Structures are given as structure tokens and as C-alpha cells.
Amino acid sequence: MDRIYAWDDREERVVYRISGHIFDDGREDSDVSPVWIPANEADLPDEINVEDLQKVTVKK
């Protein structure tokens, strides 16, 4: 499964999601209800920079 990276403008950090993934607690990541997971800038693929990421606001 491919990771989709974004910039969490609330916490000012890199996050990712795995579209279609179902988590152990039953949540499903979808375009309607994305599940954003914290990541490190070092996790980004070489061809992607923080400046290139879509901005999202991750709810707590």
C-alpha cells in the first residue's frame, strides 16, 4: 500500500495516510474520513520535499 504524505498545519509536522487501510480498532482510512499518522521528514521519499506537500489540518 502506498503512503500519501501531507503537512499537518496545526502541529506543523509531516503526516501520512494509507488509503483503504483498516486499522486494528476498526477505523478505515478513506478519502471521506482520512486517518493521518505522524511521520518524520526523513520518512519522505527522496523526490518529495516538505514544501511540495498538501496542507491538511489533523483533528485531535
C-alpha positions in Angstrom: 0.0 0.0 0.0 1.3 3.4 -0.9 1.6 6.2 1.7 0.1 9.6 1.0 2.1 12.3 2.7 0.9 15.8 3.8 1.8 18.7 6.1 -0.3 19.0 9.3 -0.6 22.8 9.6 -1.9 22.5 13.1 1.0 20.6 14.6 3.5 21.7 11.9 4.7 18.2 11.1 4.7 15.6 8.3 1.8 13.1 8.4 0.8 10.2 6.1 -2.2 8.0 5.4 -2.7 4.7 3.7 -5.9 4.9 1.7 -8.1 1.9 2.2 -6.2 0.6 5.2 -8.3 -0.8 8.0 -6.8 -0.3 11.5 -6.9 -2.8 14.4 -9.5 -0.5 16.1 -11.8 -0.8 13.1 -11.2 2.6 11.6 -10.9 2.6 7.8 -8.8 5.3 6.0 -10.8 6.8 3.2 -11.0 10.0 1.2 -14.1 10.9 3.2 -12.5 10.1 6.6 -8.7 10.1 6.3 -6.6 8.7 9.2 -3.5 10.8 9.4 -0.4 9.2 11.1 2.5 11.3 12.3 5.8 10.9 10.4 9.2 12.4 10.2 10.6 14.5 7.4 13.3 11.8 7.0 10.4 9.3 6.0 9.6 11.3 2.9 10.7 9.7 -0.4 13.8 11.4 -1.9 11.9 13.1 -4.6 9.4 14.8 -2.2 10.1 17.9 -0.2 8.1 19.3 2.7 7.3 22.4 0.5 5.6 20.1 -2.0 3.2 18.6 0.4 -0.5 19.3 0.6 -1.6 21.1 3.7 -4.1 19.4 6.0 -5.5 20.1 9.5 -5.4 17.0 11.5 -8.2 16.9 14.2 -7.1 15.7 17.6 
